[in-house]
Amino acid sequence: MPSPDEAIYISVGIHPWRLTSENYPVQLQWVEAMLRQDKRVIALGEAGLDKRCDTPYTLQKKAFRAVCSLSGQYRLPLIIHAVRAYNELIALKKEIRPSQPWIIHGFRGKKELAQSLVKQGFYLSFGERYHADALREMPEGSFLLETDESLVPIESLYSRAAEIRGISPESLAHEVCRTVNSLFFSR
C-alpha cells in the first residue's frame, strides 16, 4: 500500500471497500507506520462506514473507531467515506467527541442533511456531483471542493460552485483556502 512518491501531502486510512478481517491488522499497522514515518501525512482517511459495500458492518465500525482513535492521538483531521450511514456517524461523533475535525468526503446529500451535519460540527467536501442547494446553503468555512471522484479540472469545479454561491471563483478560492489552512495546517 505505497503512497505516491510525488505527492506533497497525503492522507492515510482504512477504506471500507478494501477491508477484510484478514487484512485489517496489516492495514492498521500500515496506517500507524505511515503516521510515525511519513511527514507528508496531514490527515487520516478515507475511513468510514458504507452500508452498500460487502464488508461486514461490524468490521467497518471497528476499523473506523481505530482510525478515529489515531486521529485524536496524532491530532489530525479525519476524512470520512459515508454511504447511508449518516445517523451512525452522528451517533459515533456524539459518543467519541473528537477534538479533531471530521470531514465527509464526496458529499452528495440534500440541503437538509448538509445543514444538519454542519450544525453537528462536520465539514463537507463536494466533488463533481452534488445537490446545488446543499452547496449554496453551506456557511463559509464549512466546506471544501475536491476532484477525487472525477477527471474534471478543479478550476471547472470552482467556476460552477462560485456561480451556484453567487460569488467570483477567486473569492471562492480564497474562502476554501482559508478552510483548508485551518483544517490541515494550523496545528
Secondary structure, 3 states (H helix, E strand, C coil): CCCCCCCCCEEECCCHHHCCCCCHHHHHHHHHHHHHHCCCEEEEEEEEEECCCCCCHHHHHHHHHHHHHHHHHHCCCEEEEEECCHHHHHHHHHHHCCCCCEEECCCCCCHHHHHHHHHCCEEEEECCCCCHHHHHCCCCCCEEECCCCCCCCHHHHHHHHHHHHCCCHHHHHHHHHHHHHHHHCCC
